[in-house]
Amino acid sequence: GSTTLSKPFFCTGAIEGLSKEDVAAAKKHAASLLHGETTTLVVRNLPPSIESQELARTWLDSAGCEGKYNFFLYIPPKKRKADGGAARGGVGHGLAYAFVNFKTPESAKACIDSLDGTHAGVTGESVDAADGSGAVPALSVVVARIQGWQECWDHFRGIKDSGRLEPWVDSARARRSSPCKPGLQ
């Protein structure tokens, strides 16, 4: 619905601490979806069972997005110190997210419409956190600040070059315009 299109990058409680520029950027990108310009999304609050880029892509493909995107980067949950008390993957531990660039604005909008605010595609998984701290939040699918395949590649090149994470890119797209290694996980 229309609330999805105007949803900012940040949770409601965090908006108060943002600069006017960040709020304006969030509104601009959310509004761009209405004009058919948005292709890059952030899928936040991935369930604890999704522990790798391969699993995340398999999950997204099974949620109806197979063949509709050309860039994917899974960001694992932040690790906490052992004395933090939260079990791996629990809400207190943090949740993974992914940057996804879709081939068309229509595919990006369809992803938001089908996944945002749901626990969609998570078969057999309880929505309760593994550490007993409460329910795992619903998926949050929002417009990314960076837009388009090339911006994704340029922005995340440093992560790739550091060897920490490896974006997946569509092989055909990579052959046309990038020196990256296609299809790596």
One Martini backbone bead per residue (centre of mass of N, CA, C, O) as a GRO file, in nm:
protein
  185
    1GLY     BB    1   0.101   0.032  -0.002
    2SER     BB    2   0.144   0.368   0.063
    3THR     BB    3   0.314   0.329   0.324
    4THR     BB    4   0.557   0.196   0.189
    5LEU     BB    5   0.647   0.441   0.005
    6SER     BB    6   0.696   0.637   0.280
    7LYS     BB    7   0.901   0.473   0.410
    8PRO     BB    8   1.171   0.487   0.579
    9PHE     BB    9   1.485   0.368   0.660
   10PHE     BB   10   1.379   0.408   0.951
   11CYS     BB   11   1.277   0.381   1.242
   12THR     BB   12   1.071   0.574   1.415
   13GLY     BB   13   1.261   0.621   1.672
   14ALA     BB   14   1.517   0.725   1.488
   15ILE     BB   15   1.428   0.994   1.347
   16GLU     BB   16   1.483   1.212   1.568
   17GLY     BB   17   1.820   1.175   1.525
   18LEU     BB   18   1.808   1.301   1.252
   19SER     BB   19   1.882   1.464   0.994
   20LYS     BB   20   1.741   1.653   0.755
   21GLU     BB   21   1.893   1.516   0.521
   22ASP     BB   22   1.814   1.220   0.580
   23VAL     BB   23   1.510   1.259   0.562
   24ALA     BB   24   1.505   1.374   0.275
   25ALA     BB   25   1.636   1.128   0.138
   26ALA     BB   26   1.419   0.924   0.217
   27LYS     BB   27   1.182   1.067   0.078
   28LYS     BB   28   1.298   1.074  -0.207
   29HIS     BB   29   1.329   0.765  -0.249
   30ALA     BB   30   1.038   0.689  -0.190
   31ALA     BB   31   0.916   0.871  -0.418
   32SER     BB   32   1.061   0.734  -0.664
   33LEU     BB   33   0.876   0.485  -0.678
   34LEU     BB   34   0.633   0.638  -0.804
   35HIS     BB   35   0.831   0.706  -1.073
   36GLY     BB   36   1.002   0.444  -1.160
   37GLU     BB   37   1.328   0.448  -1.034
   38THR     BB   38   1.345   0.207  -0.846
   39THR     BB   39   1.587  -0.081  -0.773
   40THR     BB   40   1.700  -0.040  -0.477
   41LEU     BB   41   1.715  -0.254  -0.189
   42VAL     BB   42   1.636  -0.319   0.158
   43VAL     BB   43   1.655  -0.622   0.342
   44ARG     BB   44   1.525  -0.654   0.656
   45ASN     BB   45   1.515  -0.893   0.901
   46LEU     BB   46   1.639  -1.152   0.870
   47PRO     BB   47   1.622  -1.454   0.949
   48PRO     BB   48   1.818  -1.667   1.141
   49SER     BB   49   1.828  -1.901   0.913
   50ILE     BB   50   1.984  -1.677   0.755
   51GLU     BB   51   2.354  -1.733   0.715
   52SER     BB   52   2.378  -1.662   0.397
   53GLN     BB   53   2.393  -1.578   0.077
   54GLU     BB   54   2.277  -1.835  -0.042
   55LEU     BB   55   2.023  -1.848   0.139
   56ALA     BB   56   1.916  -1.568   0.067
   57ARG     BB   57   1.878  -1.618  -0.237
   58THR     BB   58   1.695  -1.862  -0.215
   59TRP     BB   59   1.474  -1.718  -0.062
   60LEU     BB   60   1.416  -1.491  -0.270
   61ASP     BB   61   1.350  -1.676  -0.505
   62SER     BB   62   1.108  -1.825  -0.349
   63ALA     BB   63   0.959  -1.526  -0.326
   64GLY     BB   64   0.966  -1.433  -0.657
   65CYS     BB   65   1.282  -1.319  -0.760
   66GLU     BB   66   1.375  -1.485  -0.980
   67GLY     BB   67   1.559  -1.309  -1.226
   68LYS     BB   68   1.510  -0.987  -1.105
   69TYR     BB   69   1.819  -0.965  -1.036
   70ASN     BB   70   2.185  -0.820  -1.038
   71PHE     BB   71   2.216  -0.765  -0.720
   72PHE     BB   72   2.386  -0.907  -0.419
   73LEU     BB   73   2.404  -0.835  -0.053
   74TYR     BB   74   2.506  -0.991   0.232
   75ILE     BB   75   2.450  -0.900   0.580
   76PRO     BB   76   2.549  -0.990   0.861
   77PRO     BB   77   2.529  -1.015   1.173
   78LYS     BB   78   2.626  -0.882   1.447
   79LYS     BB   79   2.865  -0.940   1.675
   80ARG     BB   80   2.878  -1.039   2.005
   81LYS     BB   81   2.966  -1.064   2.298
   82ALA     BB   82   2.956  -1.320   2.522
   83ASP     BB   83   2.818  -1.124   2.753
   84GLY     BB   84   2.540  -1.049   2.603
   85GLY     BB   85   2.336  -1.331   2.599
   86ALA     BB   86   2.270  -1.374   2.310
   87ALA     BB   87   2.170  -1.565   2.076
   88ARG     BB   88   2.211  -1.674   1.784
   89GLY     BB   89   1.987  -1.465   1.599
   90GLY     BB   90   1.872  -1.291   1.786
   91VAL     BB   91   1.752  -0.987   1.851
   92GLY     BB   92   1.995  -0.912   2.046
   93HIS     BB   93   2.206  -0.979   1.800
   94GLY     BB   94   2.079  -0.938   1.535
   95LEU     BB   95   2.021  -0.878   1.187
   96ALA     BB   96   2.002  -0.941   0.875
   97TYR     BB   97   2.088  -0.816   0.540
   98ALA     BB   98   2.002  -0.673   0.205
   99PHE     BB   99   2.117  -0.594  -0.114
  100VAL     BB  100   1.897  -0.507  -0.397
  101ASN     BB  101   1.903  -0.520  -0.753
  102PHE     BB  102   1.678  -0.451  -0.987
  103LYS     BB  103   1.593  -0.454  -1.325
  104THR     BB  104   1.317  -0.326  -1.223
  105PRO     BB  105   1.084  -0.127  -1.075
  106GLU     BB  106   0.857  -0.341  -1.068
  107SER     BB  107   1.016  -0.555  -0.905
  108ALA     BB  108   1.067  -0.382  -0.657
  109LYS     BB  109   0.771  -0.328  -0.586
  110ALA     BB  110   0.688  -0.627  -0.560
  111CYS     BB  111   0.871  -0.686  -0.321
  112ILE     BB  112   0.746  -0.494  -0.124
  113ASP     BB  113   0.449  -0.595  -0.145
  114SER     BB  114   0.524  -0.906  -0.056
  115LEU     BB  115   0.737  -0.857   0.212
  116ASP     BB  116   0.656  -0.622   0.366
  117GLY     BB  117   0.564  -0.701   0.699
  118THR     BB  118   0.665  -0.995   0.691
  119HIS     BB  119   0.731  -1.372   0.707
  120ALA     BB  120   0.807  -1.447   0.432
  121GLY     BB  121   0.945  -1.759   0.336
  122VAL     BB  122   0.939  -1.887   0.641
  123THR     BB  123   0.970  -2.207   0.680
  124GLY     BB  124   0.932  -2.349   0.996
  125GLU     BB  125   0.955  -2.068   1.148
  126SER     BB  126   0.969  -1.904   1.415
  127VAL     BB  127   0.893  -1.572   1.542
  128ASP     BB  128   1.077  -1.645   1.765
  129ALA     BB  129   1.335  -1.596   1.936
  130ALA     BB  130   1.601  -1.795   2.035
  131ASP     BB  131   1.640  -1.623   2.324
  132GLY     BB  132   1.344  -1.521   2.429
  133SER     BB  133   1.310  -1.191   2.352
  134GLY     BB  134   1.108  -1.244   2.119
  135ALA     BB  135   1.008  -1.132   1.834
  136VAL     BB  136   1.069  -1.137   1.519
  137PRO     BB  137   1.084  -0.921   1.295
  138ALA     BB  138   0.966  -0.803   1.036
  139LEU     BB  139   1.003  -0.731   0.738
  140SER     BB  140   1.215  -0.472   0.579
  141VAL     BB  141   1.136  -0.290   0.283
  142VAL     BB  142   1.362  -0.060   0.131
  143VAL     BB  143   1.492   0.214   0.008
  144ALA     BB  144   1.785   0.293  -0.116
  145ARG     BB  145   2.024   0.528  -0.147
  146ILE     BB  146   2.128   0.358  -0.352
  147GLN     BB  147   2.120   0.340  -0.724
  148GLY     BB  148   2.186   0.082  -0.895
  149TRP     BB  149   2.427  -0.116  -1.010
  150GLN     BB  150   2.672   0.077  -1.019
  151GLU     BB  151   2.640   0.194  -0.733
  152CYS     BB  152   2.668  -0.070  -0.588
  153TRP     BB  153   2.944  -0.146  -0.688
  154ASP     BB  154   3.095   0.111  -0.598
  155HIS     BB  155   3.017   0.100  -0.293
  156PHE     BB  156   3.111  -0.228  -0.251
  157ARG     BB  157   3.409  -0.263  -0.341
  158GLY     BB  158   3.560  -0.243  -0.065
  159ILE     BB  159   3.448  -0.505   0.050
  160LYS     BB  160   3.556  -0.689  -0.168
  161ASP     BB  161   3.862  -0.604  -0.154
  162SER     BB  162   3.886  -0.698   0.158
  163GLY     BB  163   3.731  -0.997   0.176
  164ARG     BB  164   3.462  -1.000   0.348
  165LEU     BB  165   3.272  -0.957   0.090
  166GLU     BB  166   3.058  -1.093  -0.185
  167PRO     BB  167   2.907  -1.000  -0.442
  168TRP     BB  168   2.634  -1.063  -0.639
  169VAL     BB  169   2.630  -1.105  -0.998
  170ASP     BB  170   2.521  -1.090  -1.298
  171SER     BB  171   2.679  -1.222  -1.559
  172ALA     BB  172   2.580  -1.041  -1.794
  173ARG     BB  173   2.632  -0.770  -1.656
  174ALA     BB  174   2.935  -0.805  -1.596
  175ARG     BB  175   3.038  -0.835  -1.893
  176ARG     BB  176   2.947  -0.538  -1.982
  177SER     BB  177   3.053  -0.341  -1.693
  178SER     BB  178   3.269  -0.535  -1.527
  179PRO     BB  179   3.555  -0.662  -1.332
  180CYS     BB  180   3.401  -0.870  -1.199
  181LYS     BB  181   3.293  -1.164  -1.041
  182PRO     BB  182   3.066  -1.367  -1.144
  183GLY     BB  183   2.854  -1.532  -0.909
  184LEU     BB  184   2.962  -1.470  -0.642
  185GLN     BB  185   2.942  -1.533  -0.273
   0.00000   0.00000   0.00000
